Amino acid sequence: MKFKLTIFFIIIIALIVRLFCGIYIHDEFKEQNLFIKHKPSWKWKFYSPSGMSDLKFEEMTEEQKAEQKYWDEFIVGKQTL
């Protein structure tokens, strides 16, 4: 019984980490950084499709627009530099 309970708690902790932690790829240096999300999301890796370029939101594909929205929601304004 104790073994099953331990496995259960490990799975719960892994699920919480998966939902509330993420990795973002820095625009300029392409480094991966771990961060804590402000709300749960299954998405794990975040990047900005526009990066350091002058690519406008209207010129992006639908997939790039979705990635940029995630980037703006979870990363922009939440970094401490």
N, CA, C and O atoms as CSV, one atom per row, in Angstrom:
chain,resi,resn,atom,element,x,y,z
A,1,MET,N,N,0.820,-1.194,0.000
A,1,MET,CA,C,0.000,0.000,0.000
A,1,MET,C,C,0.870,1.267,0.000
A,1,MET,O,O,0.567,2.240,-0.690
A,2,LYS,N,N,1.943,1.235,0.778
A,2,LYS,CA,C,2.816,2.397,0.865
A,2,LYS,C,C,3.496,2.678,-0.485
A,2,LYS,O,O,3.705,3.834,-0.853
A,3,PHE,N,N,3.831,1.627,-1.203
A,3,PHE,CA,C,4.465,1.764,-2.520
A,3,PHE,C,C,3.510,2.434,-3.511
A,3,PHE,O,O,3.917,3.315,-4.269
A,4,LYS,N,N,2.243,2.018,-3.504
A,4,LYS,CA,C,1.239,2.612,-4.396
A,4,LYS,C,C,1.015,4.086,-4.077
A,4,LYS,O,O,0.850,4.903,-4.983
A,5,LEU,N,N,1.009,4.416,-2.813
A,5,LEU,CA,C,0.827,5.801,-2.395
A,5,LEU,C,C,2.013,6.668,-2.831
A,5,LEU,O,O,1.828,7.808,-3.257
A,6,THR,N,N,3.209,6.135,-2.724
A,6,THR,CA,C,4.404,6.843,-3.164
A,6,THR,C,C,4.369,7.096,-4.667
A,6,THR,O,O,4.668,8.204,-5.113
A,7,ILE,N,N,4.013,6.097,-5.440
A,7,ILE,CA,C,3.900,6.246,-6.894
A,7,ILE,C,C,2.836,7.283,-7.244
A,7,ILE,O,O,3.033,8.102,-8.141
A,8,PHE,N,N,1.714,7.245,-6.534
A,8,PHE,CA,C,0.645,8.206,-6.758
A,8,PHE,C,C,1.128,9.631,-6.530
A,8,PHE,O,O,0.860,10.508,-7.352
A,9,PHE,N,N,1.833,9.879,-5.435
A,9,PHE,CA,C,2.330,11.224,-5.145
A,9,PHE,C,C,3.389,11.673,-6.151
A,9,PHE,O,O,3.439,12.853,-6.498
A,10,ILE,N,N,4.217,10.777,-6.615
A,10,ILE,CA,C,5.213,11.111,-7.639
A,10,ILE,C,C,4.522,11.538,-8.925
A,10,ILE,O,O,4.943,12.503,-9.562
A,11,ILE,N,N,3.470,10.834,-9.312
A,11,ILE,CA,C,2.718,11.186,-10.516
A,11,ILE,C,C,2.040,12.541,-10.354
A,11,ILE,O,O,2.048,13.348,-11.283
A,12,ILE,N,N,1.460,12.800,-9.200
A,12,ILE,CA,C,0.805,14.094,-8.937
A,12,ILE,C,C,1.810,15.233,-8.990
A,12,ILE,O,O,1.532,16.271,-9.591
A,13,ILE,N,N,2.968,15.061,-8.376
A,13,ILE,CA,C,4.001,16.106,-8.390
A,13,ILE,C,C,4.504,16.340,-9.810
A,13,ILE,O,O,4.703,17.487,-10.212
A,14,ALA,N,N,4.712,15.275,-10.572
A,14,ALA,CA,C,5.153,15.420,-11.970
A,14,ALA,C,C,4.102,16.163,-12.792
A,14,ALA,O,O,4.451,16.984,-13.640
A,15,LEU,N,N,2.840,15.890,-12.555
A,15,LEU,CA,C,1.764,16.579,-13.264
A,15,LEU,C,C,1.726,18.064,-12.910
A,15,LEU,O,O,1.542,18.907,-13.789
A,16,ILE,N,N,1.896,18.382,-11.654
A,16,ILE,CA,C,1.909,19.789,-11.222
A,16,ILE,C,C,3.089,20.531,-11.840
A,16,ILE,O,O,2.938,21.663,-12.300
A,17,VAL,N,N,4.256,19.902,-11.852
A,17,VAL,CA,C,5.435,20.520,-12.470
A,17,VAL,C,C,5.183,20.743,-13.954
A,17,VAL,O,O,5.511,21.801,-14.489
A,18,ARG,N,N,4.606,19.759,-14.613
A,18,ARG,CA,C,4.330,19.866,-16.053
A,18,ARG,C,C,3.366,21.009,-16.358
A,18,ARG,O,O,3.531,21.710,-17.357
A,19,LEU,N,N,2.366,21.201,-15.506
A,19,LEU,CA,C,1.370,22.235,-15.749
A,19,LEU,C,C,1.849,23.639,-15.376
A,19,LEU,O,O,1.452,24.609,-16.021
A,20,PHE,N,N,2.688,23.767,-14.356
A,20,PHE,CA,C,3.048,25.088,-13.854
A,20,PHE,C,C,4.483,25.514,-14.138
A,20,PHE,O,O,4.876,26.610,-13.739
A,21,CYS,N,N,5.271,24.694,-14.807
A,21,CYS,CA,C,6.625,25.070,-15.196
A,21,CYS,C,C,6.751,24.993,-16.711
A,21,CYS,O,O,6.020,24.250,-17.367
A,22,GLY,N,N,7.660,25.748,-17.249
A,22,GLY,CA,C,7.877,25.724,-18.690
A,22,GLY,C,C,9.293,26.147,-19.029
A,22,GLY,O,O,10.062,26.564,-18.162
A,23,ILE,N,N,9.617,26.033,-20.288
A,23,ILE,CA,C,10.927,26.445,-20.795
A,23,ILE,C,C,10.693,27.446,-21.908
A,23,ILE,O,O,9.888,27.208,-22.808
A,24,TYR,N,N,11.397,28.569,-21.847
A,24,TYR,CA,C,11.313,29.499,-22.967
A,24,TYR,C,C,12.690,29.651,-23.587
A,24,TYR,O,O,13.711,29.594,-22.901
A,25,ILE,N,N,12.698,29.844,-24.895
A,25,ILE,CA,C,13.934,30.019,-25.644
A,25,ILE,C,C,14.116,31.514,-25.851
A,25,ILE,O,O,13.283,32.171,-26.476
A,26,HIS,N,N,15.208,32.043,-25.323
A,26,HIS,CA,C,15.473,33.474,-25.384
A,26,HIS,C,C,15.584,33.944,-26.830
A,26,HIS,O,O,16.187,33.269,-27.665
A,27,ASP,N,N,14.996,35.113,-27.122
A,27,ASP,CA,C,14.985,35.667,-28.480
A,27,ASP,C,C,16.376,35.846,-29.058
A,27,ASP,O,O,16.661,35.422,-30.178
A,28,GLU,N,N,17.225,36.474,-28.285
A,28,GLU,CA,C,18.518,36.903,-28.807
A,28,GLU,C,C,19.591,35.821,-28.705
A,28,GLU,O,O,20.336,35.591,-29.658
A,29,PHE,N,N,19.669,35.168,-27.568
A,29,PHE,CA,C,20.796,34.275,-27.302
A,29,PHE,C,C,20.475,32.796,-27.532
A,29,PHE,O,O,21.379,31.963,-27.476
A,30,LYS,N,N,19.217,32.453,-27.786
A,30,LYS,CA,C,18.776,31.076,-28.031
A,30,LYS,C,C,19.076,30.146,-26.862
A,30,LYS,O,O,19.299,28.950,-27.052
A,31,GLU,N,N,19.080,30.698,-25.658
A,31,GLU,CA,C,19.271,29.891,-24.452
A,31,GLU,C,C,17.918,29.403,-23.951
A,31,GLU,O,O,16.908,30.086,-24.125
A,32,GLN,N,N,17.892,28.247,-23.342
A,32,GLN,CA,C,16.670,27.723,-22.759
A,32,GLN,C,C,16.653,28.064,-21.274
A,32,GLN,O,O,17.623,27.818,-20.557
A,33,ASN,N,N,15.531,28.638,-20.820
A,33,ASN,CA,C,15.391,29.051,-19.433
A,33,ASN,C,C,14.120,28.457,-18.840
A,33,ASN,O,O,13.066,28.455,-19.476
A,34,LEU,N,N,14.230,27.959,-17.628
A,34,LEU,CA,C,13.086,27.419,-16.912
A,34,LEU,C,C,12.338,28.568,-16.243
A,34,LEU,O,O,12.963,29.485,-15.711
A,35,PHE,N,N,11.012,28.527,-16.265
A,35,PHE,CA,C,10.229,29.555,-15.587
A,35,PHE,C,C,8.961,28.938,-15.017
A,35,PHE,O,O,8.568,27.836,-15.398
A,36,ILE,N,N,8.328,29.655,-14.105
A,36,ILE,CA,C,7.073,29.216,-13.503
A,36,ILE,C,C,5.939,29.994,-14.152
A,36,ILE,O,O,5.968,31.223,-14.207
A,37,LYS,N,N,4.944,29.271,-14.643
A,37,LYS,CA,C,3.807,29.883,-15.327
A,37,LYS,C,C,2.848,30.489,-14.311
A,37,LYS,O,O,2.757,30.023,-13.175
A,38,HIS,N,N,2.134,31.530,-14.726
A,38,HIS,CA,C,1.175,32.170,-13.837
A,38,HIS,C,C,-0.167,31.453,-13.810
A,38,HIS,O,O,-0.997,31.716,-12.939
A,39,LYS,N,N,-0.384,30.542,-14.767
A,39,LYS,CA,C,-1.585,29.707,-14.765
A,39,LYS,C,C,-1.233,28.380,-15.428
A,39,LYS,O,O,-0.281,28.314,-16.206
A,40,PRO,N,N,-1.982,27.329,-15.133
A,40,PRO,CA,C,-1.635,26.023,-15.700
A,40,PRO,C,C,-1.840,25.967,-17.214
A,40,PRO,O,O,-2.808,26.504,-17.751
A,41,SER,N,N,-0.915,25.313,-17.868
A,41,SER,CA,C,-0.988,25.108,-19.314
A,41,SER,C,C,-0.194,23.858,-19.646
A,41,SER,O,O,0.874,23.619,-19.083
A,42,TRP,N,N,-0.728,23.059,-20.570
A,42,TRP,CA,C,-0.031,21.840,-20.945
A,42,TRP,C,C,1.183,22.142,-21.801
A,42,TRP,O,O,2.091,21.316,-21.889
A,43,LYS,N,N,1.222,23.317,-22.440
A,43,LYS,CA,C,2.346,23.697,-23.296
A,43,LYS,C,C,3.605,23.811,-22.443
A,43,LYS,O,O,3.572,24.386,-21.355
A,44,TRP,N,N,4.705,23.267,-22.934
A,44,TRP,CA,C,5.945,23.178,-22.171
A,44,TRP,C,C,7.007,24.133,-22.696
A,44,TRP,O,O,7.673,24.805,-21.908
A,45,LYS,N,N,7.179,24.205,-24.024
A,45,LYS,CA,C,8.238,25.007,-24.626
A,45,LYS,C,C,7.644,26.236,-25.307
A,45,LYS,O,O,6.701,26.126,-26.090
A,46,PHE,N,N,8.202,27.403,-25.005
A,46,PHE,CA,C,7.716,28.656,-25.558
A,46,PHE,C,C,8.829,29.350,-26.323
A,46,PHE,O,O,9.982,29.354,-25.890
A,47,TYR,N,N,8.485,29.931,-27.450
A,47,TYR,CA,C,9.436,30.709,-28.226
A,47,TYR,C,C,8.683,31.797,-28.973
A,47,TYR,O,O,7.474,31.695,-29.180
A,48,SER,N,N,9.397,32.832,-29.374
A,48,SER,CA,C,8.800,33.924,-30.128
A,48,SER,C,C,9.155,33.760,-31.600
A,48,SER,O,O,10.333,33.824,-31.952
A,49,PRO,N,N,8.162,33.548,-32.474
A,49,PRO,CA,C,8.448,33.384,-33.898
A,49,PRO,C,C,9.097,34.626,-34.513
A,49,PRO,O,O,9.916,34.520,-35.425
A,50,SER,N,N,8.729,35.783,-34.014
A,50,SER,CA,C,9.321,37.008,-34.576
A,50,SER,C,C,10.747,37.207,-34.085
A,50,SER,O,O,11.567,37.822,-34.768
A,51,GLY,N,N,11.041,36.683,-32.893
A,51,GLY,CA,C,12.398,36.809,-32.359
A,51,GLY,C,C,12.832,38.262,-32.287
A,51,GLY,O,O,12.094,39.114,-31.793
A,52,MET,N,N,14.025,38.542,-32.776
A,52,MET,CA,C,14.546,39.910,-32.769
A,52,MET,C,C,14.326,40.587,-34.126
A,52,MET,O,O,14.862,41.669,-34.370
A,53,SER,N,N,13.547,39.962,-35.006
A,53,SER,CA,C,13.306,40.528,-36.331
A,53,SER,C,C,12.153,41.533,-36.283
A,53,SER,O,O,11.546,41.749,-35.234
A,54,ASP,N,N,11.870,42.124,-37.399
A,54,ASP,CA,C,10.782,43.093,-37.504
A,54,ASP,C,C,9.521,42.469,-38.091
A,54,ASP,O,O,8.686,43.182,-38.648
A,55,LEU,N,N,9.372,41.168,-37.978
A,55,LEU,CA,C,8.209,40.461,-38.500
A,55,LEU,C,C,6.960,40.930,-37.767
A,55,LEU,O,O,6.901,40.884,-36.539
A,56,LYS,N,N,5.967,41.379,-38.517
A,56,LYS,CA,C,4.728,41.874,-37.929
A,56,LYS,C,C,3.771,40.717,-37.695
A,56,LYS,O,O,3.847,39.683,-38.358
A,57,PHE,N,N,2.876,40.911,-36.746
A,57,PHE,CA,C,1.910,39.880,-36.387
A,57,PHE,C,C,1.041,39.505,-37.581
A,57,PHE,O,O,0.715,38.331,-37.762
A,58,GLU,N,N,0.669,40.467,-38.383
A,58,GLU,CA,C,-0.197,40.226,-39.540
A,58,GLU,C,C,0.501,39.390,-40.617
A,58,GLU,O,O,-0.169,38.734,-41.414
A,59,GLU,N,N,1.816,39.404,-40.650
A,59,GLU,CA,C,2.575,38.672,-41.663
A,59,GLU,C,C,2.880,37.225,-41.262
A,59,GLU,O,O,3.430,36.468,-42.061
A,60,MET,N,N,2.535,36.842,-40.053
A,60,MET,CA,C,2.826,35.497,-39.556
A,60,MET,C,C,1.773,34.505,-40.035
A,60,MET,O,O,0.645,34.877,-40.355
A,61,THR,N,N,2.172,33.222,-40.076
A,61,THR,CA,C,1.210,32.162,-40.353
A,61,THR,C,C,0.345,31.956,-39.109
A,61,THR,O,O,0.635,32.503,-38.045
A,62,GLU,N,N,-0.711,31.171,-39.251
A,62,GLU,CA,C,-1.600,30.922,-38.108
A,62,GLU,C,C,-0.859,30.231,-36.959
A,62,GLU,O,O,-1.095,30.544,-35.792
A,63,GLU,N,N,0.026,29.304,-37.283
A,63,GLU,CA,C,0.803,28.618,-36.251
A,63,GLU,C,C,1.726,29.596,-35.532
A,63,GLU,O,O,1.855,29.549,-34.309
A,64,GLN,N,N,2.362,30.475,-36.287
A,64,GLN,CA,C,3.250,31.465,-35.681
A,64,GLN,C,C,2.461,32.451,-34.826
A,64,GLN,O,O,2.938,32.882,-33.777
A,65,LYS,N,N,1.269,32.806,-35.264
A,65,LYS,CA,C,0.427,33.713,-34.469
A,65,LYS,C,C,0.066,33.076,-33.128
A,65,LYS,O,O,0.087,33.742,-32.093
A,66,ALA,N,N,-0.263,31.791,-33.152
A,66,ALA,CA,C,-0.596,31.094,-31.903
A,66,ALA,C,C,0.611,31.063,-30.965
A,66,ALA,O,O,0.473,31.311,-29.767
A,67,GLU,N,N,1.790,30.759,-31.506
A,67,GLU,CA,C,3.015,30.756,-30.691
A,67,GLU,C,C,3.304,32.139,-30.124
A,67,GLU,O,O,3.708,32.264,-28.968
A,68,GLN,N,N,3.101,33.176,-30.928
A,68,GLN,CA,C,3.358,34.547,-30.469
A,68,GLN,C,C,2.386,34.932,-29.356
A,68,GLN,O,O,2.766,35.624,-28.411
A,69,LYS,N,N,1.136,34.486,-29.464
A,69,LYS,CA,C,0.159,34.769,-28.404
A,69,LYS,C,C,0.565,34.100,-27.093
A,69,LYS,O,O,0.478,34.710,-26.027
A,70,TYR,N,N,1.012,32.832,-27.176
A,70,TYR,CA,C,1.519,32.159,-25.975
A,70,TYR,C,C,2.712,32.910,-25.400
A,70,TYR,O,O,2.803,33.102,-24.188
A,71,TRP,N,N,3.625,33.333,-26.265
A,71,TRP,CA,C,4.817,34.069,-25.835
A,71,TRP,C,C,4.412,35.350,-25.109
A,71,TRP,O,O,4.930,35.656,-24.036
A,72,ASP,N,N,3.485,36.089,-25.704
A,72,ASP,CA,C,3.042,37.344,-25.095
A,72,ASP,C,C,2.346,37.108,-23.764
A,72,ASP,O,O,2.517,37.886,-22.825
A,73,GLU,N,N,1.562,36.039,-23.677
A,73,GLU,CA,C,0.816,35.771,-22.455
A,73,GLU,C,C,1.712,35.287,-21.316
A,73,GLU,O,O,1.563,35.737,-20.180
A,74,PHE,N,N,2.634,34.381,-21.607
A,74,PHE,CA,C,3.402,33.736,-20.541
A,74,PHE,C,C,4.773,34.356,-20.289
A,74,PHE,O,O,5.292,34.243,-19.178
A,75,ILE,N,N,5.376,35.008,-21.281
A,75,ILE,CA,C,6.759,35.460,-21.116
A,75,ILE,C,C,6.877,36.974,-21.027
A,75,ILE,O,O,7.495,37.483,-20.092
A,76,VAL,N,N,6.306,37.701,-21.965
A,76,VAL,CA,C,6.467,39.162,-22.011
A,76,VAL,C,C,5.926,39.786,-20.728
A,76,VAL,O,O,4.804,39.495,-20.312
A,77,GLY,N,N,6.718,40.629,-20.118
A,77,GLY,CA,C,6.305,41.297,-18.896
A,77,GLY,C,C,6.517,40.475,-17.640
A,77,GLY,O,O,6.269,40.969,-16.540
A,78,LYS,N,N,6.962,39.252,-17.767
A,78,LYS,CA,C,7.166,38.399,-16.599
A,78,LYS,C,C,8.636,38.102,-16.345
A,78,LYS,O,O,8.973,37.398,-15.393
A,79,GLN,N,N,9.512,38.633,-17.190
A,79,GLN,CA,C,10.948,38.397,-17.043
A,79,GLN,C,C,11.550,39.423,-16.093
A,79,GLN,O,O,11.138,40.582,-16.071
A,80,THR,N,N,12.515,38.990,-15.322
A,80,THR,CA,C,13.299,39.912,-14.511
A,80,THR,C,C,14.701,39.909,-15.093
A,80,THR,O,O,15.414,38.907,-15.031
A,81,LEU,N,N,15.076,41.019,-15.645
A,81,LEU,CA,C,16.390,41.103,-16.286
A,81,LEU,C,C,17.367,41.861,-15.429
A,81,LEU,O,O,18.525,42.028,-15.813
